[in-house]
């Protein structure tokens, strides 16, 4: 069975990577999908995010990385995907993700959403937090996959005065 792990991944964090790795153990194939969210202002282009993810998941054989600017349910149907996997950090995540799961189910009643709780060490971690820390030149190495740390720092760290 194929699953999709959608998100904006701006940038991918170790929390995202934890959910992706665990999903790869549960499904035959996993599509990590960079989704366009017009309401979000991003720091990395779609192509850059795809590249960052590909380098972060290198060595995990059943993962492919793609992007889409359309509806997730439409993408899933076009690619024969029956499962969406979303990571949850807190109750506030659940409210939003539950609403999205119901909308996707309404669009395609064969599409199921699976929720994975994040690991305890990643409960607080988000791309927004990484960007905020980086704006102060804080050490973000515990939050970003090592394969992309320099790229993320080069983009997000403010120029030294």
N, CA, C and O atoms as a GROMACS GRO file, in nm:
protein
  644
    1UNK      N    1   0.084  -0.118   0.000
    1UNK     CA    2   0.000   0.000   0.000
    1UNK      C    3   0.089   0.125   0.000
    1UNK      O    4   0.197   0.126   0.060
    2UNK      N    5   0.042   0.228  -0.067
    2UNK     CA    6   0.115   0.355  -0.076
    2UNK      C    7   0.050   0.456   0.019
    2UNK      O    8  -0.072   0.466   0.027
    3UNK      N    9   0.135   0.529   0.090
    3UNK     CA   10   0.088   0.637   0.177
    3UNK      C   11   0.153   0.766   0.133
    3UNK      O   12   0.260   0.766   0.072
    4UNK      N   13   0.088   0.877   0.167
    4UNK     CA   14   0.145   1.008   0.140
    4UNK      C   15   0.160   1.083   0.272
    4UNK      O   16   0.070   1.083   0.356
    5UNK      N   17   0.276   1.146   0.289
    5UNK     CA   18   0.302   1.235   0.403
    5UNK      C   19   0.312   1.376   0.347
    5UNK      O   20   0.418   1.416   0.298
    6UNK      N   21   0.203   1.452   0.354
    6UNK     CA   22   0.205   1.586   0.296
    6UNK      C   23   0.248   1.691   0.397
    6UNK      O   24   0.235   1.671   0.518
    7UNK      N   25   0.299   1.802   0.347
    7UNK     CA   26   0.332   1.914   0.434
    7UNK      C   27   0.400   2.023   0.355
    7UNK      O   28   0.432   2.006   0.237
    8UNK      N   29   0.422   2.135   0.421
    8UNK     CA   30   0.495   2.242   0.354
    8UNK      C   31   0.645   2.223   0.370
    8UNK      O   32   0.721   2.264   0.283
    9UNK      N   33   0.690   2.162   0.480
    9UNK     CA   34   0.831   2.128   0.501
    9UNK      C   35   0.924   2.246   0.473
    9UNK      O   36   1.016   2.236   0.392
   10UNK      N   37   0.898   2.357   0.539
   10UNK     CA   38   0.974   2.481   0.511
   10UNK      C   39   1.052   2.528   0.633
   10UNK      O   40   1.012   2.627   0.695
   11UNK      N   41   1.160   2.462   0.669
   11UNK     CA   42   1.223   2.344   0.610
   11UNK      C   43   1.180   2.216   0.683
   11UNK      O   44   1.111   2.222   0.784
   12UNK      N   45   1.223   2.102   0.628
   12UNK     CA   46   1.199   1.975   0.695
   12UNK      C   47   1.277   1.975   0.826
   12UNK      O   48   1.390   2.023   0.833
   13UNK      N   49   1.214   1.920   0.931
   13UNK     CA   50   1.278   1.913   1.062
   13UNK      C   51   1.298   1.767   1.102
   13UNK      O   52   1.250   1.676   1.034
   14UNK      N   53   1.369   1.745   1.211
   14UNK     CA   54   1.384   1.610   1.263
   14UNK      C   55   1.250   1.552   1.306
   14UNK      O   56   1.232   1.430   1.305
   15UNK      N   57   1.156   1.636   1.346
   15UNK     CA   58   1.021   1.589   1.378
   15UNK      C   59   0.951   1.533   1.256
   15UNK      O   60   0.891   1.425   1.262
   16UNK      N   61   0.958   1.605   1.144
   16UNK     CA   62   0.903   1.553   1.018
   16UNK      C   63   0.969   1.421   0.982
   16UNK      O   64   0.903   1.323   0.947
   17UNK      N   65   1.101   1.420   0.993
   17UNK     CA   66   1.178   1.302   0.954
   17UNK      C   67   1.141   1.180   1.039
   17UNK      O   68   1.138   1.068   0.988
   18UNK      N   69   1.114   1.201   1.166
   18UNK     CA   70   1.072   1.094   1.254
   18UNK      C   71   0.940   1.032   1.205
   18UNK      O   72   0.928   0.910   1.199
   19UNK      N   73   0.844   1.116   1.171
   19UNK     CA   74   0.714   1.067   1.121
   19UNK      C   75   0.734   0.995   0.987
   19UNK      O   76   0.674   0.890   0.965
   20UNK      N   77   0.816   1.050   0.899
   20UNK     CA   78   0.840   0.990   0.768
   20UNK      C   79   0.905   0.852   0.782
   20UNK      O   80   0.864   0.757   0.717
   21UNK      N   81   1.006   0.842   0.867
   21UNK     CA   82   1.074   0.712   0.888
   21UNK      C   83   0.978   0.608   0.944
   21UNK      O   84   0.978   0.493   0.901
   22UNK      N   85   0.898   0.647   1.039
   22UNK     CA   86   0.802   0.554   1.098
   22UNK      C   87   0.696   0.512   0.997
   22UNK      O   88   0.653   0.397   0.995
   23UNK      N   89   0.654   0.606   0.912
   23UNK     CA   90   0.558   0.574   0.807
   23UNK      C   91   0.619   0.475   0.709
   23UNK      O   92   0.550   0.384   0.661
   24UNK      N   93   0.747   0.491   0.678
   24UNK     CA   94   0.815   0.401   0.584
   24UNK      C   95   0.821   0.258   0.636
   24UNK      O   96   0.832   0.164   0.557
   25UNK      N   97   0.813   0.240   0.767
   25UNK     CA   98   0.811   0.105   0.825
   25UNK      C   99   0.672   0.041   0.815
   25UNK      O  100   0.659  -0.081   0.819
   26UNK      N  101   0.570   0.125   0.801
   26UNK     CA  102   0.432   0.075   0.800
   26UNK      C  103   0.376   0.050   0.660
   26UNK      O  104   0.285  -0.031   0.643
   27UNK      N  105   0.430   0.120   0.560
   27UNK     CA  106   0.375   0.113   0.425
   27UNK      C  107   0.480   0.068   0.325
   27UNK      O  108   0.600   0.085   0.348
   28UNK      N  109   0.435   0.009   0.214
   28UNK     CA  110   0.525  -0.039   0.110
   28UNK      C  111   0.600   0.076   0.044
   28UNK      O  112   0.720   0.066   0.014
   29UNK      N  113   0.529   0.185   0.022
   29UNK     CA  114   0.588   0.302  -0.044
   29UNK      C  115   0.531   0.427   0.020
   29UNK      O  116   0.413   0.431   0.055
   30UNK      N  117   0.616   0.529   0.036
   30UNK     CA  118   0.573   0.655   0.097
   30UNK      C  119   0.610   0.770   0.003
   30UNK      O  120   0.725   0.782  -0.040
   31UNK      N  121   0.511   0.852  -0.028
   31UNK     CA  122   0.535   0.974  -0.104
   31UNK      C  123   0.538   1.089  -0.004
   31UNK      O  124   0.438   1.118   0.062
   32UNK      N  125   0.653   1.154   0.006
   32UNK     CA  126   0.661   1.276   0.086
   32UNK      C  127   0.627   1.388  -0.010
   32UNK      O  128   0.700   1.415  -0.106
   33UNK      N  129   0.516   1.454   0.017
   33UNK     CA  130   0.461   1.550  -0.078
   33UNK      C  131   0.474   1.692  -0.025
   33UNK      O  132   0.415   1.728   0.077
   34UNK      N  133   0.550   1.773  -0.096
   34UNK     CA  134   0.560   1.915  -0.065
   34UNK      C  135   0.436   1.981  -0.124
   34UNK      O  136   0.419   1.988  -0.245
   35UNK      N  137   0.350   2.028  -0.035
   35UNK     CA  138   0.224   2.090  -0.077
   35UNK      C  139   0.238   2.242  -0.073
   35UNK      O  140   0.303   2.298   0.015
   36UNK      N  141   0.175   2.304  -0.168
   36UNK     CA  142   0.173   2.450  -0.171
   36UNK      C  143   0.056   2.499  -0.089
   36UNK      O  144  -0.058   2.459  -0.111
   37UNK      N  145   0.085   2.586   0.006
   37UNK     CA  146  -0.018   2.648   0.087
   37UNK      C  147  -0.012   2.799   0.060
   37UNK      O  148   0.078   2.866   0.109
   38UNK      N  149  -0.108   2.852  -0.017
   38UNK     CA  150  -0.102   2.993  -0.056
   38UNK      C  151  -0.106   3.090   0.062
   38UNK      O  152  -0.068   3.206   0.048
   39UNK      N  153  -0.152   3.044   0.177
   39UNK     CA  154  -0.160   3.133   0.293
   39UNK      C  155  -0.029   3.139   0.372
   39UNK      O  156  -0.016   3.218   0.466
   40UNK      N  157   0.068   3.055   0.335
   40UNK     CA  158   0.196   3.053   0.406
   40UNK      C  159   0.302   3.124   0.324
   40UNK      O  160   0.312   3.106   0.203
   41UNK      N  161   0.382   3.205   0.393
   41UNK     CA  162   0.498   3.267   0.330
   41UNK      C  163   0.617   3.175   0.356
   41UNK      O  164   0.651   3.149   0.471
   42UNK      N  165   0.680   3.128   0.250
   42UNK     CA  166   0.785   3.028   0.264
   42UNK      C  167   0.924   3.089   0.249
   42UNK      O  168   0.941   3.194   0.186
   43UNK      N  169   1.021   3.022   0.308
   43UNK     CA  170   1.161   3.064   0.300
   43UNK      C  171   1.235   2.992   0.188
   43UNK      O  172   1.337   3.042   0.140
   44UNK      N  173   1.184   2.876   0.148
   44UNK     CA  174   1.248   2.794   0.044
   44UNK      C  175   1.147   2.771  -0.068
   44UNK      O  176   1.028   2.754  -0.042
   45UNK      N  177   1.194   2.769  -0.192
   45UNK     CA  178   1.105   2.740  -0.305
   45UNK      C  179   1.061   2.594  -0.297
   45UNK      O  180   1.118   2.515  -0.221
   46UNK      N  181   0.961   2.560  -0.373
   46UNK     CA  182   0.915   2.421  -0.377
   46UNK      C  183   1.028   2.329  -0.420
   46UNK      O  184   1.050   2.225  -0.357
   47UNK      N  185   1.100   2.365  -0.525
   47UNK     CA  186   1.211   2.280  -0.573
   47UNK      C  187   1.320   2.266  -0.466
   47UNK      O  188   1.376   2.157  -0.451
   48UNK      N  189   1.349   2.372  -0.394
   48UNK     CA  190   1.448   2.364  -0.286
   48UNK      C  191   1.401   2.272  -0.175
   48UNK      O  192   1.480   2.193  -0.122
   49UNK      N  193   1.273   2.280  -0.138
   49UNK     CA  194   1.221   2.193  -0.033
   49UNK      C  195   1.224   2.047  -0.076
   49UNK      O  196   1.256   1.959   0.005
   50UNK      N  197   1.190   2.020  -0.200
   50UNK     CA  198   1.198   1.883  -0.253
   50UNK      C  199   1.341   1.832  -0.242
   50UNK      O  200   1.364   1.720  -0.198
   51UNK      N  201   1.438   1.914  -0.281
   51UNK     CA  202   1.578   1.875  -0.274
   51UNK      C  203   1.623   1.852  -0.130
   51UNK      O  204   1.692   1.754  -0.102
   52UNK      N  205   1.584   1.941  -0.038
   52UNK     CA  206   1.621   1.924   0.103
   52UNK      C  207   1.565   1.793   0.159
   52UNK      O  208   1.634   1.723   0.234
   53UNK      N  209   1.443   1.761   0.123
   53UNK     CA  210   1.381   1.636   0.171
   53UNK      C  211   1.452   1.515   0.110
   53UNK      O  212   1.482   1.419   0.181
   54UNK      N  213   1.479   1.520  -0.019
   54UNK     CA  214   1.547   1.406  -0.084
   54UNK      C  215   1.680   1.377  -0.015
   54UNK      O  216   1.712   1.260   0.009
   55UNK      N  217   1.756   1.479   0.016
   55UNK     CA  218   1.884   1.458   0.083
   55UNK      C  219   1.864   1.408   0.226
   55UNK      O  220   1.947   1.333   0.278
   56UNK      N  221   1.756   1.449   0.290
   56UNK     CA  222   1.730   1.408   0.428
   56UNK      C  223   1.684   1.263   0.439
   56UNK      O  224   1.710   1.198   0.541
   57UNK      N  225   1.618   1.212   0.337
   57UNK     CA  226   1.566   1.073   0.341
   57UNK      C  227   1.653   0.976   0.262
   57UNK      O  228   1.617   0.859   0.245
   58UNK      N  229   1.768   1.024   0.215
   58UNK     CA  230   1.858   0.938   0.139
   58UNK      C  231   1.888   0.810   0.219
   58UNK      O  232   1.917   0.815   0.338
   59UNK      N  233   1.879   0.698   0.150
   59UNK     CA  234   1.905   0.570   0.216
   59UNK      C  235   1.780   0.498   0.263
   59UNK      O  236   1.788   0.381   0.300
   60UNK      N  237   1.666   0.565   0.262
   60UNK     CA  238   1.540   0.499   0.296
   60UNK      C  239   1.476   0.461   0.163
   60UNK      O  240   1.423   0.547   0.092
   61UNK      N  241   1.482   0.334   0.130
   61UNK     CA  242   1.452   0.287  -0.005
   61UNK      C  243   1.310   0.302  -0.055
   61UNK      O  244   1.289   0.308  -0.176
   62UNK      N  245   1.212   0.308   0.033
   62UNK     CA  246   1.074   0.307  -0.015
   62UNK      C  247   1.010   0.446  -0.012
   62UNK      O  248   0.887   0.458  -0.005
   63UNK      N  249   1.092   0.551  -0.016
   63UNK     CA  250   1.040   0.688  -0.012
   63UNK      C  251   1.069   0.758  -0.144
   63UNK      O  252   1.179   0.751  -0.198
   64UNK      N  253   0.968   0.826  -0.194
   64UNK     CA  254   0.984   0.917  -0.307
   64UNK      C  255   0.936   1.054  -0.263
   64UNK      O  256   0.850   1.066  -0.176
   65UNK      N  257   0.992   1.157  -0.324
   65UNK     CA  258   0.955   1.294  -0.290
   65UNK      C  259   0.895   1.360  -0.413
   65UNK      O  260   0.948   1.347  -0.523
   66UNK      N  261   0.784   1.430  -0.393
   66UNK     CA  262   0.715   1.495  -0.504
   66UNK      C  263   0.657   1.626  -0.451
   66UNK      O  264   0.669   1.657  -0.333
   67UNK      N  265   0.596   1.702  -0.541
   67UNK     CA  266   0.531   1.827  -0.501
   67UNK      C  267   0.399   1.841  -0.576
   67UNK      O  268   0.378   1.781  -0.681
   68UNK      N  269   0.312   1.922  -0.517
   68UNK     CA  270   0.181   1.946  -0.579
   68UNK      C  271   0.128   2.080  -0.532
   68UNK      O  272   0.148   2.120  -0.417
   69UNK      N  273   0.060   2.150  -0.623
   69UNK     CA  274  -0.004   2.275  -0.584
   69UNK      C  275  -0.156   2.262  -0.589
   69UNK      O  276  -0.228   2.362  -0.587
   70UNK      N  277  -0.204   2.138  -0.596
   70UNK     CA  278  -0.348   2.115  -0.600
   70UNK      C  279  -0.398   2.052  -0.472
   70UNK      O  280  -0.328   2.048  -0.371
   71UNK      N  281  -0.521   2.003  -0.476
   71UNK     CA  282  -0.581   1.937  -0.361
   71UNK      C  283  -0.514   1.803  -0.334
   71UNK      O  284  -0.485   1.727  -0.426
   72UNK      N  285  -0.489   1.775  -0.208
   72UNK     CA  286  -0.427   1.650  -0.168
   72UNK      C  287  -0.511   1.530  -0.212
   72UNK      O  288  -0.456   1.431  -0.260
   73UNK      N  289  -0.642   1.538  -0.195
   73UNK     CA  290  -0.729   1.426  -0.233
   73UNK      C  291  -0.720   1.397  -0.383
   73UNK      O  292  -0.722   1.281  -0.424
   74UNK      N  293  -0.709   1.501  -0.464
   74UNK     CA  294  -0.694   1.482  -0.608
   74UNK      C  295  -0.560   1.416  -0.641
   74UNK      O  296  -0.553   1.325  -0.723
   75UNK      N  297  -0.453   1.463  -0.575
   75UNK     CA  298  -0.321   1.404  -0.596
   75UNK      C  299  -0.326   1.255  -0.559
   75UNK      O  300  -0.278   1.171  -0.635
   76UNK      N  301  -0.382   1.224  -0.444
   76UNK     CA  302  -0.390   1.085  -0.398
   76UNK      C  303  -0.464   0.998  -0.500
   76UNK      O  304  -0.418   0.889  -0.534
   77UNK      N  305  -0.578   1.045  -0.547
   77UNK     CA  306  -0.656   0.968  -0.644
   77UNK      C  307  -0.577   0.945  -0.773
   77UNK      O  308  -0.577   0.835  -0.827
   78UNK      N  309  -0.511   1.050  -0.822
   78UNK     CA  310  -0.433   1.039  -0.947
   78UNK      C  311  -0.318   0.941  -0.935
   78UNK      O  312  -0.275   0.882  -1.035
   79UNK      N  313  -0.265   0.922  -0.812
   79UNK     CA  314  -0.148   0.837  -0.794
   79UNK      C  315  -0.179   0.705  -0.723
   79UNK      O  316  -0.088   0.634  -0.681
   80UNK      N  317  -0.306   0.672  -0.709
   80UNK     CA  318  -0.345   0.544  -0.648
   80UNK      C  319  -0.311   0.533  -0.501
   80UNK      O  320  -0.285   0.424  -0.451
   81UNK      N  321  -0.312   0.645  -0.432
   81UNK     CA  322  -0.279   0.648  -0.289
   81UNK      C  323  -0.408   0.641  -0.209
   81UNK      O  324  -0.503   0.714  -0.236
   82UNK      N  325  -0.411   0.553  -0.109
   82UNK     CA  326  -0.530   0.534  -0.028
   82UNK      C  327  -0.512   0.584   0.116
   82UNK      O  328  -0.609   0.587   0.191
   83UNK      N  329  -0.390   0.621   0.155
   83UNK     CA  330  -0.366   0.661   0.294
   83UNK      C  331  -0.285   0.790   0.303
   83UNK      O  332  -0.185   0.807   0.233
   84UNK      N  333  -0.330   0.878   0.388
   84UNK     CA  334  -0.259   1.001   0.423
   84UNK      C  335  -0.207   0.980   0.565
   84UNK      O  336  -0.282   0.937   0.653
   85UNK      N  337  -0.080   1.010   0.588
   85UNK     CA  338  -0.025   1.000   0.723
   85UNK      C  339   0.014   1.140   0.769
   85UNK      O  340   0.088   1.211   0.702
   86UNK      N  341  -0.038   1.177   0.885
   86UNK     CA  342  -0.009   1.308   0.944
   86UNK      C  343   0.045   1.289   1.085
   86UNK      O  344  -0.003   1.205   1.161
   87UNK      N  345   0.144   1.369   1.120
   87UNK     CA  346   0.198   1.367   1.254
   87UNK      C  347   0.124   1.467   1.341
   87UNK      O  348   0.086   1.575   1.296
   88UNK      N  349   0.103   1.430   1.465
   88UNK     CA  350   0.034   1.517   1.562
   88UNK      C  351   0.126   1.548   1.678
   88UNK      O  352   0.190   1.460   1.735
   89UNK      N  353   0.133   1.678   1.713
   89UNK     CA  354   0.213   1.720   1.828
   89UNK      C  355   0.125   1.748   1.948
   89UNK      O  356   0.162   1.714   2.061
   90UNK      N  357   0.010   1.808   1.925
   90UNK     CA  358  -0.073   1.853   2.037
   90UNK      C  359  -0.220   1.846   1.997
   90UNK      O  360  -0.254   1.819   1.882
   91UNK      N  361  -0.306   1.873   2.094
   91UNK     CA  362  -0.451   1.872   2.069
   91UNK      C  363  -0.486   1.973   1.960
   91UNK      O  364  -0.574   1.948   1.878
   92UNK      N  365  -0.418   2.088   1.957
   92UNK     CA  366  -0.446   2.189   1.856
   92UNK      C  367  -0.418   2.135   1.715
   92UNK      O  368  -0.491   2.168   1.622
   93UNK      N  369  -0.313   2.053   1.699
   93UNK     CA  370  -0.288   1.989   1.570
   93UNK      C  371  -0.403   1.898   1.533
   93UNK      O  372  -0.445   1.895   1.417
   94UNK      N  373  -0.455   1.823   1.631
   94UNK     CA  374  -0.562   1.728   1.603
   94UNK      C  375  -0.685   1.797   1.548
   94UNK      O  376  -0.745   1.748   1.452
   95UNK      N  377  -0.725   1.908   1.607
   95UNK     CA  378  -0.845   1.979   1.560
   95UNK      C  379  -0.835   2.012   1.412
   95UNK      O  380  -0.927   1.984   1.335
   96UNK      N  381  -0.725   2.073   1.372
   96UNK     CA  382  -0.705   2.111   1.232
   96UNK      C  383  -0.696   1.988   1.143
   96UNK      O  384  -0.763   1.980   1.040
   97UNK      N  385  -0.615   1.891   1.183
   97UNK     CA  386  -0.594   1.772   1.099
   97UNK      C  387  -0.721   1.686   1.089
   97UNK      O  388  -0.745   1.625   0.985
   98UNK      N  389  -0.800   1.682   1.194
   98UNK     CA  390  -0.926   1.610   1.189
   98UNK      C  391  -1.020   1.675   1.089
   98UNK      O  392  -1.087   1.606   1.012
   99UNK      N  393  -1.026   1.807   1.088
   99UNK     CA  394  -1.108   1.880   0.992
   99UNK      C  395  -1.062   1.850   0.849
   99UNK      O  396  -1.144   1.827   0.761
  100UNK      N  397  -0.930   1.850   0.827
  100UNK     CA  398  -0.878   1.820   0.694
  100UNK      C  399  -0.908   1.675   0.654
  100UNK      O  400  -0.940   1.648   0.538
  101UNK      N  401  -0.897   1.583   0.749
  101UNK     CA  402  -0.926   1.442   0.721
  101UNK      C  403  -1.071   1.425   0.677
  101UNK      O  404  -1.100   1.350   0.584
  102UNK      N  405  -1.161   1.494   0.745
  102UNK     CA  406  -1.303   1.485   0.708
  102UNK      C  407  -1.328   1.544   0.570
  102UNK      O  408  -1.407   1.490   0.492
  103UNK      N  409  -1.262   1.654   0.539
  103UNK     CA  410  -1.277   1.716   0.406
  103UNK      C  411  -1.224   1.621   0.298
  103UNK      O  412  -1.289   1.603   0.195
  104UNK      N  413  -1.107   1.562   0.322
  104UNK     CA  414  -1.051   1.468   0.223
  104UNK      C  415  -1.141   1.347   0.206
  104UNK      O  416  -1.157   1.296   0.094
  105UNK      N  417  -1.199   1.299   0.315
  105UNK     CA  418  -1.290   1.184   0.309
  105UNK      C  419  -1.416   1.219   0.229
  105UNK      O  420  -1.470   1.134   0.157
  106UNK      N  421  -1.462   1.342   0.242
  106UNK     CA  422  -1.581   1.387   0.167
  106UNK      C  423  -1.550   1.392   0.017
  106UNK      O  424  -1.635   1.358  -0.066
  107UNK      N  425  -1.429   1.435  -0.017
  107UNK     CA  426  -1.388   1.443  -0.157
  107UNK      C  427  -1.368   1.303  -0.216
  107UNK      O  428  -1.406   1.276  -0.330
  108UNK      N  429  -1.307   1.214  -0.135
  108UNK     CA  430  -1.279   1.077  -0.181
  108UNK      C  431  -1.303   0.982  -0.064
  108UNK      O  432  -1.220   0.972   0.027
  109UNK      N  433  -1.416   0.912  -0.065
  109UNK     CA  434  -1.451   0.829   0.051
  109UNK      C  435  -1.363   0.706   0.068
  109UNK      O  436  -1.376   0.636   0.169
  110UNK      N  437  -1.274   0.678  -0.026
  110UNK     CA  438  -1.181   0.566  -0.011
  110UNK      C  439  -1.047   0.610   0.049
  110UNK      O  440  -0.960   0.526   0.074
  111UNK      N  441  -1.030   0.738   0.071
  111UNK     CA  442  -0.905   0.792   0.124
  111UNK      C  443  -0.910   0.796   0.276
  111UNK      O  444  -0.998   0.858   0.335
  112UNK      N  445  -0.814   0.728   0.340
  112UNK     CA  446  -0.809   0.723   0.485
  112UNK      C  447  -0.695   0.810   0.537
  112UNK      O  448  -0.591   0.822   0.472
  113UNK      N  449  -0.714   0.870   0.653
  113UNK     CA  450  -0.608   0.946   0.719
  113UNK      C  451  -0.566   0.871   0.844
  113UNK      O  452  -0.648   0.831   0.926
  114UNK      N  453  -0.434   0.854   0.858
  114UNK     CA  454  -0.374   0.788   0.973
  114UNK      C  455  -0.295   0.893   1.049
  114UNK      O  456  -0.218   0.968   0.990
  115UNK      N  457  -0.314   0.899   1.180
  115UNK     CA  458  -0.243   0.995   1.264
  115UNK      C  459  -0.136   0.922   1.344
  115UNK      O  460  -0.163   0.821   1.408
  116UNK      N  461  -0.014   0.976   1.340
  116UNK     CA  462   0.095   0.926   1.423
  116UNK      C  463   0.132   1.036   1.522
  116UNK      O  464   0.152   1.151   1.483
  117UNK      N  465   0.142   1.000   1.648
  117UNK     CA  466   0.187   1.099   1.745
  117UNK      C  467   0.338   1.113   1.732
  117UNK      O  468   0.409   1.015   1.710
  118UNK      N  469   0.384   1.235   1.746
  118UNK     CA  470   0.528   1.257   1.733
  118UNK      C  471   0.598   1.203   1.857
  118UNK      O  472   0.536   1.183   1.962
  119UNK      N  473   0.725   1.181   1.844
  119UNK     CA  474   0.804   1.134   1.958
  119UNK      C  475   0.814   1.247   2.061
  119UNK      O  476   0.804   1.364   2.027
  120UNK      N  477   0.835   1.210   2.186
  120UNK     CA  478   0.836   1.307   2.295
  120UNK      C  479   0.938   1.418   2.274
  120UNK      O  480   0.913   1.534   2.306
  121UNK      N  481   1.055   1.383   2.219
  121UNK     CA  482   1.159   1.485   2.200
  121UNK      C  483   1.126   1.586   2.091
  121UNK      O  484   1.193   1.688   2.078
  122UNK      N  485   1.022   1.558   2.012
  122UNK     CA  486   0.984   1.650   1.904
  122UNK      C  487   0.849   1.719   1.927
  122UNK      O  488   0.798   1.784   1.836
  123UNK      N  489   0.793   1.706   2.045
  123UNK     CA  490   0.660   1.762   2.072
  123UNK      C  491   0.651   1.912   2.043
  123UNK      O  492   0.546   1.961   2.001
  124UNK      N  493   0.758   1.983   2.064
  124UNK     CA  494   0.758   2.129   2.050
  124UNK      C  495   0.807   2.176   1.914
  124UNK      O  496   0.797   2.294   1.882
  125UNK      N  497   0.861   2.085   1.833
  125UNK     CA  498   0.936   2.121   1.714
  125UNK      C  499   0.846   2.150   1.594
  125UNK      O  500   0.756   2.073   1.562
  126UNK      N  501   0.874   2.262   1.529
  126UNK     CA  502   0.804   2.299   1.406
  126UNK      C  503   0.900   2.376   1.317
  126UNK      O  504   1.002   2.428   1.364
  127UNK      N  505   0.868   2.384   1.189
  127UNK     CA  506   0.949   2.464   1.097
  127UNK      C  507   0.949   2.610   1.141
  127UNK      O  508   1.050   2.679   1.130
  128UNK      N  509   0.835   2.657   1.189
  128UNK     CA  510   0.825   2.797   1.234
  128UNK      C  511   0.921   2.824   1.350
  128UNK      O  512   0.986   2.929   1.354
  129UNK      N  513   0.930   2.730   1.443
  129UNK     CA  514   1.022   2.746   1.555
  129UNK      C  515   1.166   2.750   1.505
  129UNK      O  516   1.245   2.833   1.550
  130UNK      N  517   1.200   2.660   1.414
  130UNK     CA  518   1.335   2.658   1.358
  130UNK      C  519   1.367   2.792   1.293
  130UNK      O  520   1.477   2.846   1.311
  131UNK      N  521   1.273   2.846   1.217
  131UNK     CA  522   1.296   2.975   1.151
  131UNK      C  523   1.313   3.087   1.253
  131UNK      O  524   1.396   3.176   1.235
  132UNK      N  525   1.234   3.083   1.359
  132UNK     CA  526   1.245   3.186   1.462
  132UNK      C  527   1.381   3.178   1.532
  132UNK      O  528   1.446   3.280   1.552
  133UNK      N  529   1.424   3.058   1.570
  133UNK     CA  530   1.554   3.041   1.633
  133UNK      C  531   1.666   3.085   1.540
  133UNK      O  532   1.761   3.151   1.582
  134UNK      N  533   1.654   3.048   1.414
  134UNK     CA  534   1.757   3.085   1.316
  134UNK      C  535   1.767   3.237   1.300
  134UNK      O  536   1.875   3.289   1.274
  135UNK      N  537   1.656   3.306   1.315
  135UNK     CA  538   1.659   3.453   1.301
  135UNK      C  539   1.746   3.518   1.408
  135UNK      O  540   1.788   3.633   1.393
  136UNK      N  541   1.773   3.443   1.517
  136UNK     CA  542   1.863   3.490   1.623
  136UNK      C  543   1.998   3.419   1.618
  136UNK      O  544   2.079   3.429   1.710
  137UNK      N  545   2.022   3.347   1.508
  137UNK     CA  546   2.147   3.272   1.489
  137UNK      C  547   2.169   3.167   1.599
  137UNK      O  548   2.283   3.136   1.634
  138UNK      N  549   2.061   3.112   1.652
  138UNK     CA  550   2.070   3.008   1.755
  138UNK      C  551   2.115   2.877   1.690
  138UNK      O  552   2.100   2.857   1.570
  139UNK      N  553   2.168   2.789   1.771
  139UNK     CA  554   2.210   2.657   1.723
  139UNK      C  555   2.085   2.574   1.693
  139UNK      O  556   2.008   2.542   1.783
  140UNK      N  557   2.065   2.541   1.567
  140UNK     CA  558   1.948   2.463   1.525
  140UNK      C  559   1.986   2.319   1.487
  140UNK      O  560   1.905   2.246   1.432
  141UNK      N  561   2.109   2.280   1.517
  141UNK     CA  562   2.158   2.149   1.473
  141UNK      C  563   2.082   2.032   1.532
  141UNK      O  564   2.080   1.924   1.472
  142UNK      N  565   2.019   2.048   1.648
  142UNK     CA  566   1.940   1.939   1.705
  142UNK      C  567   1.802   1.926   1.639
  142UNK      O  568   1.731   1.829   1.666
  143UNK      N  569   1.766   2.020   1.555
  143UNK     CA  570   1.631   2.025   1.501
  143UNK      C  571   1.622   1.995   1.351
  143UNK      O  572   1.513   1.971   1.299
  144UNK      N  573   1.734   1.996   1.283
  144UNK     CA  574   1.738   1.984   1.137
  144UNK      C  575   1.824   1.862   1.099
  144UNK      O  576   1.927   1.840   1.163
  145UNK      N  577   1.786   1.785   0.998
  145UNK     CA  578   1.871   1.672   0.956
  145UNK      C  579   2.012   1.722   0.920
  145UNK      O  580   2.026   1.824   0.853
  146UNK      N  581   2.116   1.650   0.964
  146UNK     CA  582   2.253   1.694   0.938
  146UNK      C  583   2.284   1.718   0.790
  146UNK      O  584   2.363   1.806   0.757
  147UNK      N  585   2.223   1.639   0.702
  147UNK     CA  586   2.252   1.650   0.559
  147UNK      C  587   2.215   1.785   0.500
  147UNK      O  588   2.264   1.823   0.393
  148UNK      N  589   2.128   1.860   0.569
  148UNK     CA  590   2.083   1.988   0.512
  148UNK      C  591   2.109   2.106   0.605
  148UNK      O  592   2.071   2.219   0.573
  149UNK      N  593   2.174   2.083   0.717
  149UNK     CA  594   2.193   2.189   0.817
  149UNK      C  595   2.258   2.313   0.758
  149UNK      O  596   2.209   2.424   0.780
  150UNK      N  597   2.365   2.297   0.684
  150UNK     CA  598   2.436   2.413   0.629
  150UNK      C  599   2.345   2.492   0.534
  150UNK      O  600   2.345   2.615   0.537
  151UNK      N  601   2.270   2.423   0.450
  151UNK     CA  602   2.179   2.490   0.356
  151UNK      C  603   2.075   2.574   0.432
  151UNK      O  604   2.045   2.687   0.394
  152UNK      N  605   2.021   2.516   0.538
  152UNK     CA  606   1.918   2.584   0.616
  152UNK      C  607   1.979   2.706   0.687
  152UNK      O  608   1.921   2.814   0.686
  153UNK      N  609   2.095   2.687   0.748
  153UNK     CA  610   2.160   2.800   0.815
  153UNK      C  611   2.195   2.910   0.716
  153UNK      O  612   2.175   3.028   0.744
  154UNK      N  613   2.248   2.871   0.600
  154UNK     CA  614   2.284   2.971   0.498
  154UNK      C  615   2.164   3.055   0.455
  154UNK      O  616   2.177   3.174   0.426
  155UNK      N  617   2.047   2.991   0.451
  155UNK     CA  618   1.927   3.063   0.408
  155UNK      C  619   1.864   3.143   0.521
  155UNK      O  620   1.822   3.257   0.501
  156UNK      N  621   1.858   3.084   0.639
  156UNK     CA  622   1.779   3.144   0.746
  156UNK      C  623   1.856   3.233   0.842
  156UNK      O  624   1.797   3.323   0.903
  157UNK      N  625   1.986   3.210   0.857
  157UNK     CA  626   2.062   3.295   0.948
  157UNK      C  627   2.075   3.435   0.889
  157UNK      O  628   2.109   3.450   0.772
  158UNK      N  629   2.048   3.537   0.969
  158UNK     CA  630   2.066   3.674   0.918
  158UNK      C  631   2.215   3.700   0.896
  158UNK      O  632   2.301   3.643   0.963
  159UNK      N  633   2.243   3.788   0.800
  159UNK     CA  634   2.382   3.823   0.770
  159UNK      C  635   2.445   3.887   0.893
  159UNK      O  636   2.382   3.965   0.964
  160UNK      N  637   2.570   3.852   0.914
  160UNK     CA  638   2.641   3.914   1.028
  160UNK      C  639   2.674   4.059   0.995
  160UNK      O  640   2.704   4.093   0.880
  161UNK      N  641   2.668   4.142   1.098
  161UNK     CA  642   2.694   4.285   1.077
  161UNK      C  643   2.840   4.316   1.093
  161UNK      O  644   2.880   4.431   1.079
   0.00000   0.00000   0.00000
